[in-house]
Amino acid sequence: MQRVVIFLISSAILVVMVSYFSTYVPPNDPFNETNSSSTFSVSGISQSKFAKMKLRHAALSPTPYDVGIFGNSRALNISAKDIDRGACRFFNFSIGGESLRASAALIEQLSAIKKVPRVIIVSVDHFELQMYNNPFFISAWARLLHFFDDLGAGLSSGASLREITTVVWRTVWTQILSFQRMFEYAFLANTFRSMFGFATDQTEAAKVYLSDGSRRSNIASTNIPPVLSATNAQILPWQLKHDLGRIAAAKSAGVETIILYESFLHPTSSKYFDDNPSAHATRSREALLSTCEELGMKCITSKPKMDPEMSWSDASHPPRSFLGPYISELIAPYTPVCRS
Amino acid sequence: MIFNDFGFLFAFLPLVFVLFYFPGVTVLRPYLLIAASLIFYSFAGIEHAIVLVADIVWVYFIVTRGSFRRSDAMLYAAIIPPAIALAYYKYAGFLITSAFDIAVPETRAQFSLFLDVLLPAGISFFTFQVISFAIDRHRGEIDVLPSLPTFATFISFFPQLVAGPILRYHDVSGTLLTLKSLRMDGDKIARGVGYICIGLAAKVLIADTLSHYIEPYRNAPELVSQFTAVYVVFAYSFQIYFDFYGYSMIAIGLGALFGFSFPHNFNRPYEAKSPQDFWRRWHMTLSFWIKDYLYIPLGGNKAYVRNIVIVMAACGLWHGAGWTFIFWGLYHAALVVTYHFTRNFWDNLPTLFQVAITFVLVSIGWILFLYDFDGVYTFILHAANSADSQASLPSLEMWIALGVAAAICFFVNFEKFAENKSNNLTGSFILNVTLAVLFVVTLIFLDRSETFIYFRF
């Protein structure tokens, strides 16, 4: 058994080392507004690391931002220039690959350090996509605390045994995936490069970030699928309500306005789902609207008219030429003070 | 679920291991292993698990009949339904596409029941195992019948379920019958850890690296030129070896974690001195199965050429339902028979030459696993006629990967390393720290790892 113990201890030490490298955040703040270069290119840096860099950037900022957008890749391309709010300080807190649950966790963390923006816009994935994964960027310990919080919310909402089992399984699965992501070669290699002063891999033009936290848009595709496939029900309505409550709690940390909007799909898919909404999407939408009303948040699920000729990078990532003015209009009534 | 997956390595396996050795519930071990194996298998599809369970229940039901050992009819009753299931899932589509033009929509619709079936993972392996059990029992080689849970554990045990080694009941009966009283054995667990680490490294670091390099040529054989053809032949030869060898090592290691000693599947096959010797060293559990249950019943050496042709064609067909696989089997039959008739000449060649020519001939044969007939034809045509250009030549990196694979294959004794034995503490320490490093490095490359090649079979 001695040999097994040596193996396990050695493996554990090595895994801790890998964990250190995988969570290592480069010391420089790439989002620093005083930085002479307004854009920086990265590849091989995980989205979780980006979330930590954005959090650190907010923490280092002397005052909270005026406007912050939260979401995932569907909102990540929105820059300060796109929303055109003049003197307003804007930062894009979106994290690629995450869901509304991650936005809630990020807002909570910003609230805890009193750096949550004054006006918050949250992009919620289109409800036909039913994306509702647990956040990846948080630590295992935080994940465990979130799990107990979810469990409490589920039990007090009368969740079924099946729903509770789903919550348990999703937590376990997220932890396994997070552990797996720790070992991704590309990310580790890039960490080594940046730690030891070598140039990072900068080959992917699509991963160019701006100092306002946004990512440059992907190149528009001409090959848009006519209609996206709707996914099965994944959102647990009581969990959605609970997460909305977590977002609304940011008001106690100085947030003045919270706006949530359901993200847009390519007009063809959008029209199809408007005409044929699934029961679970309708249920989730109703849960969002009723809870928002209860909690004093502005939630929007209606879709403005879109130009069918507009170029999309894919069917679920709205182009910033559309999204920028849309968001700008949304926040206009709440940001008069920082108009130039 | 597959062995080179985080979910398996860090959730499924630790959970089953802890439950297996959990004090006070040892009486439930066979049920735990059956349940774990069915969960493991069901990841490939619940309906496939039904085939597995049906095979187990049916064969057990027949072999436990009082007259089974005296009646040939009962033996056939036991083995024919699993064989039919194998034929239906694996070969019906092949037979129909060979006999009919399924490009015609009406014909396709007529045979859709046979053409649109998904092959249950590992069906070739577990079917051979239930058949061997029935035959051994009929021959009187199994005196004491195991209980149904023990039999089900034997057939479904997850480390060997999907790609072998093909177990014979007597290989594992000792452990199976004492499963409930089995104590945790540090030596076996250390051995298991060694085999798993080495197997994973062989698969992920060697086989998958080579696979990455030959990927462009796999999809487009017209890209090969003279030199790249040579590269593809040898790189694929090492890929398939380290892929299946890696799987077998992991299976042996997993078995050891639960107290089992599985037979080895490989004995340095690329060091074989002849095609006949190769088949004594490659996928040994299949070779021995074919020898005992097909070659000898056919008359063995009495009709050598005929029987070799039959068993090698069957061996090819076992690997896959397709003419390329049959042709691969016949190719090996030709090699074995040629060796048989030129033995006096061949055996007097220098050993290095014997090994080299066997290795080259075997490696050329694997091309039939890589492509269909059209692909093989294109590959040969371009290998013979396309001159190499600077752009088409394999890079230095590719040659280094091939060289490392060759060096490890011919000069490193992985088994000795995997046995994880040392005479002193310092040796044990170095060995296990090295295994841990190898394991963690393997994990870093696990996300690009592919499915094991032998899962197809």
Contacts between the chains, C-beta under 8 A, distances in Angstrom:
chain1	res1	chain2	res2	distance
A	1	B	186	3.5
A	1	B	189	7.2
A	1	B	190	7.6
A	2	B	186	7.3
A	2	B	425	7.6
A	2	B	428	6.6
A	3	B	186	7.3
A	3	B	190	4.0
A	3	B	193	7.7
A	3	B	420	5.9
A	3	B	428	5.1
A	3	B	431	7.5
A	3	B	432	5.2
A	4	B	186	6.4
A	4	B	189	5.3
A	4	B	190	5.3
A	4	B	193	6.1
A	4	B	432	7.9
A	6	B	428	6.5
A	6	B	429	5.7
A	6	B	432	4.0
A	6	B	433	6.7
A	6	B	436	7.9
A	7	B	190	7.5
A	7	B	193	5.4
A	7	B	432	4.2
A	7	B	433	7.9
A	7	B	435	5.7
A	7	B	436	5.3
A	7	B	439	8.0
A	10	B	432	6.3
A	10	B	433	4.6
A	10	B	435	7.9
A	10	B	436	3.4
A	10	B	437	7.4
A	11	B	436	4.3
A	11	B	439	5.9
A	11	B	440	6.3
A	14	B	436	5.9
A	14	B	437	6.7
A	14	B	440	4.2
A	15	B	440	6.5
A	18	B	440	6.5
A	18	B	443	7.8
A	18	B	444	7.3
A	172	B	11	7.0
A	176	B	6	5.8
A	176	B	7	5.6
A	176	B	10	6.3
A	176	B	11	5.6
A	177	B	6	7.8
A	179	B	6	6.6
A	179	B	10	6.4
A	180	B	6	4.1
A	180	B	446	7.7
A	180	B	447	7.0
A	183	B	443	4.7
A	183	B	444	5.0
A	183	B	446	6.5
A	183	B	447	7.0
A	184	B	444	7.8
A	184	B	447	5.5
A	185	B	444	5.2
A	185	B	445	5.9
A	185	B	447	6.9
A	185	B	448	7.2
A	188	B	444	6.1
